[in-house]
Amino acid sequence: MTSARHHVARVRSLAAPGRAPAPQSRYRRVVQRSIQAQSARATAARELVDTLQRRLVDALERVSRARGREGGFAPIEWLRDEGRHGGGVRFVAPGGGLFNRASVNVSQVHYDDLPDKRLGSATALSTIIHPDEPAAPSVHMHISWTELRGGAGYWRVMADLNPSHEEPQATARFDDALAAAIADDELRARARAQGDRYFFIPALGRHRGVTHYYLEGYATADAAADAALARRVGEATIDVYTALLEDALARSPEPGSDARARQLAYHTLYLFQVLTLDRGTTSGLLVHDQNDVGILGSLPSHVDRALLASWRDAMPAPQGELLDGIVAALPDASPSPVTVAAKRALAEVLRRHYRAHPEALDLQAAGDVIPPTVANHR
């Protein structure tokens, strides 16, 4: 394997070995121009997250087709330093379809030619699905392998359910699926405790989402078992969420104005948490500016700008200034569309703020440990 090797992703319907993809599949072959990391573990991690990406996008397209909606997700490639240090592909749902916003991102960044870098490579799947239907919950999932110079590394595994209004049965089904994936009681309790802490919003005294699983810096002496756990969590999250989405769509009446208003308020809360508390988002924006739109792909299509501004007085200093900048970057409309231009403006707001106030990183969400790739930006 050489550093000049390019990564080829065969994007197709996920089927059992030896079985041809379904003829309706909208997957296509995507040849990525980025150079793949040299590490064998990074290569294996890339194959793992590519497989999960295919599984999720195929499932979402299948649900869209079953509802008679346009379901073809479009692949968008981005390159880190023109591909020399990796890049990725995100699949994005079409506008006006089943999803308010849906982005399924896979990336791999590496520094094989820069031996002074502490980070060797970072390989990740990060996705957020916001259905257009208010009764259908949103879901967030992040699975990544970070490898430091010298070969040591760890997994970061997140899965959380985010409805605009909770359905207890749906929450229980999500929890049951994750319990099966994380069978060890002690590890599962740790994942839930970290998730509940990470997704708590102190300024508002509430969580983003209704149930959360988060393993940060996860690594044991059994590398194969660690990777298998990451895969199980990903597969379980994809499969249970697809079932919950199908059920919600099947039973949902035509949404009224109250349901839409509730959804808009929740989407506003989601944007608030991501832009003011999420360490992964902040770290990605501080490291480089070559994938701002992709990094902010989790943001919903519209938010309530006035509601967002109303939370300013609850923010600790200097985060009130950050919120001022976020509100100013959004279009002055009701509801306010989170456009591509707005995402680029929001990315610049966050970069300026944390470069001016690096101490404010201490106010962001944290699990049991702070990843070294984030701590390096202090």
Buried (B, 14 or more C-beta within 10 A) or exposed (E): EEEEEEBEBEBBBBEEEEEEEBEEBBBEEBEBEBBBBBBEBBBBBBEBBBBBBBBBBBBBBBBBBEBEBBBBBEBBBBBBBEBBBBBBBBBBBBEEBBBBBBBBBBBBBBBBEEEEBEBBBBBBBBBBBBBBBBBBBBBBBBBBBBBBBEEEBBBBBBBBBBBBEBBEEBBEBBBEBBBEBBEEEEBBEBBBBBBBBBBBBEBBEEBBBBBBBBBBBBBEEEEEEBBEBBBBBBBBBBBBBBBBBBBBBEEBEEBEEEBBBBBBBBBBBBBBBBBBBBBBBBBBBBBEEBBBBBBBBBBBBBBBBEBBBEBBEBBEEEBBBBBBBBBEBBBEEEBBEBEEEBBBBBBBBBBEBBEEBEEBBEBBBBBBEBBEBBEEBE
